[in-house]
Amino acid sequence: MYDNLEKVIDIYEYRLPDGFIPIADDPAGNAICLDTKVPYMGNIYFWDHEQEPEDPDDMSNVYFLANDINEFIENLYEDVEE
């Protein structure tokens, strides 16, 4: 789905909170988003489409994942002590 970012942004334009850009999705149709607005610029969030409110700026279905993309990627791996 994310092979055309412009198309994806158009799909989510009126569904995501202002300033959120979808950067990935999961098999259930939820979005992983990057916040582009200060003071949370760069933060990564999970957007749950099952709980989507009518007002896109109602963030009751948005969950914080990481402070930036690097932290998000690091959190994808389990730190296994040898």
C-alpha positions in Angstrom: 0.0 0.0 0.0 2.8 2.4 0.8 4.4 2.3 -2.7 2.8 5.7 -3.5 3.1 8.1 -0.5 1.0 10.8 -2.2 -1.9 8.4 -2.8 -1.8 7.2 0.8 -1.7 10.7 2.2 -4.7 11.5 0.1 -6.6 8.5 1.4 -5.9 9.5 5.1 -6.1 13.3 4.6 -9.4 13.8 6.5 -9.1 10.8 8.8 -5.8 11.4 10.6 -5.2 14.2 13.1 -3.7 17.3 11.6 0.0 17.0 11.0 0.1 13.2 11.0 1.7 11.4 8.0 1.1 7.7 7.5 4.5 5.9 7.1 3.4 2.3 7.5 0.4 0.1 8.1 -0.4 -3.3 9.7 -2.4 -6.2 8.2 -5.6 -4.9 10.0 -5.5 -1.5 8.2 -4.2 0.5 11.1 -1.6 3.2 10.4 1.8 4.0 11.9 2.2 7.7 11.7 4.8 10.4 12.0 3.8 13.7 13.7 5.0 16.8 11.8 3.8 19.4 14.2 5.7 21.1 17.1 6.1 20.2 20.0 5.7 16.5 19.0 7.4 16.7 15.7 9.1 13.4 14.8 7.2 11.3 17.3 5.7 8.0 16.0 2.1 6.9 16.7 -0.2 4.0 16.2 -3.6 5.0 14.7 -6.3 2.5 15.4 -8.9 2.6 12.6 -11.3 0.4 14.5 -11.8 3.2 17.1 -11.8 6.0 14.5 -13.7 9.0 15.8 -15.8 11.3 13.6 -13.5 14.3 14.4 -10.0 13.5 13.1 -8.5 15.8 15.7 -9.9 13.6 18.5 -6.9 11.6 19.3 -8.6 8.9 21.4 -7.6 6.3 18.9 -4.0 7.4 18.6 -1.2 5.7 20.7 2.3 6.9 21.3 5.0 4.4 20.1 8.3 6.3 20.1 10.1 9.7 20.2 11.6 9.3 16.8 12.0 6.8 13.9 15.3 5.4 15.3 13.7 4.6 18.7 10.7 3.1 16.8 13.0 0.8 14.8 15.0 -0.2 17.9 11.8 -1.1 19.7 11.0 -3.6 16.9 13.8 -5.9 18.2 14.0 -7.6 21.5 17.3 -7.1 23.3 18.4 -10.6 24.1 21.2 -11.0 26.7 23.6 -13.8 25.9 
